[in-house]
Amino acid sequence: MKAEDLIPASWFYRKEFEKVKLNWFIYEFALMHFDHIYACQKKAFKKWKARRTDKQIAEFCAYYAKRTKPGWIDYIDGKVGLGEEFHLCYITDYCHDNTLAETDILIELIGRATSDMLANCRICPCACLSKEAYMKCEFFDRMERGGYLS
């Protein structure tokens, strides 16, 4: 299952001026989170996935990624260090029927998605998590035309 098929880039902006690098990063973070959830084969997590459709998982990933945006802004501005910007309540607010084990696994998966995103950012020339965060991002328009490479 491709995350891009379930999580449209248009969920991460409402107006043309919101098509900025920071929102693209948040979109990519949601995709990465979905990929990690989808790939997780831990026994304690299989019931969590079985209770949800792929679309519901995608919606959770988008919700969570959007809720972390203020933390990423604080990270860019140097107000917080890495890891301080994520909150357990974002998980429990959305998935209030989780067991403790399921929530722990989600926290672990979010940590992996975060690490992978930052590793990707180190080699990406877009500089989404920098002072350029509010510059226009062409990738939103490319997705509207059919994909990253359009």
Residue, then its C-alpha position, 0 to 999 in steps of 0.5 A: m500500500k502506498a501512503e501517497d494513495l491514502i494521504p493526499a498532499s492537499w490535506f496539508y494546505r488550504k490556500e495557495f500561500e500554505k504550499v510551503k516547505l514546512n507543510w511539505f515536511i509535515y506531509e512527508f512526516a505523515l507518509m513516513h509515519f504511515d509506512h512505519i505503521y504499515a510495516c510493523q509486524k509486532k504481535a501486540f500491534k496487529k490488533w490495533k491495525a486490524r481494528r482500523t482501515d488503511k484510510q483510518i490509519a492514514e487519517f491518524c498519521a495526517y492528524y498526528a503530523k499536523r499536531t506536531k507542526p508547532g513543535w517543528i516550528d519551535y525546533i526550527d527557531g531553536k526553542v526546543g531540542l529534538g524530541e521535545e516537540f512530540h506529545l503523547c496526548y496527540i496519540t491518546d486524543y485520537c486513539h483513546d481506545n489504545t492499550l498501553a502496549e499499542t501506544d508504546i509501539l506508536i511512540e516507538l514508530i513515531g520515533r523511527a519516522t522522525s529519525d528517518m525524516l531527519a536523516n532524509c533531510r540531511i541529504c535533501p537540498c530543499a531545507c524544509l526545516s530551516k529558515e527557508a521553511y516558509m518559502k514556496c514548495e513546488f512539490f505540492d504543485r507537482m503532486e497535483r500534476g501527478g507526482y513528485l517527478s511531474 
